[in-house]
Amino acid sequence: MAYRSFEELEIWKRACALAVRIYNMLKGCRDYAFKDQMTRAALSIASNISEGAERDSKAEFIRFLNIAKGSAAELRTQLYIAGQAGIIRADESEEFIREGKELSSMMHGLIKAIRKS
């Protein structure tokens, strides 16, 4: 894998941007438990990508990418619920779900590339 640090990974940059957008979207949310759960899931994506990248083995990187994929799925589920429950607008929900699916796809591709290398 040809990178010097996780900060150079496009997938990490996009995961961070998604977490910031989720935080900003939920600033006024009064359902604190739901807000906490969603922000934790969003944070977990970028955090696990970076943690895995800093490990000294391909197997560990893959393991943490799989954890990040799980967090992305968790966040997408919460976005479906938030949109249907009226916590966020339906168009926001759909936009964030699309981004979550793209991140999951990117992680899947990265896992495949690491396995081949």
C-alpha positions, 0 to 999 in steps of 0.5 A: 500500500503506497501511502505515508499516513492515514491522512492521505487516504481519500476514504478517511477524508470522506469519513471525517467529512461525513462525521462533521456533517452528521454533527452539524445536522444534529446540533439542534436534535433534542433526542440526546440518546439518538444523537449520541448513537448516531454521532458515535457511529459516524465517528467510529468510521473514520476512527477505525480506518485510521486505527487500522491504517496505523497497525503494522499488519495487513490483517489488522488493517482489514479487521479495522476496515471491517469494523468501520464498514459495520459502523457505516451500516449502523449509521445508515440504519439510524439515518433511515430511522431518523428520516422516517421519524422526522428527526431529519429531513428525508432528503438529508437522510437519502443524501447521507445514506448514499454517502454511507453506501459509497464509503462502504463500497470504498472500504470493500475495494480497499480490503480487496486491494490489501488482500491482493497486495 
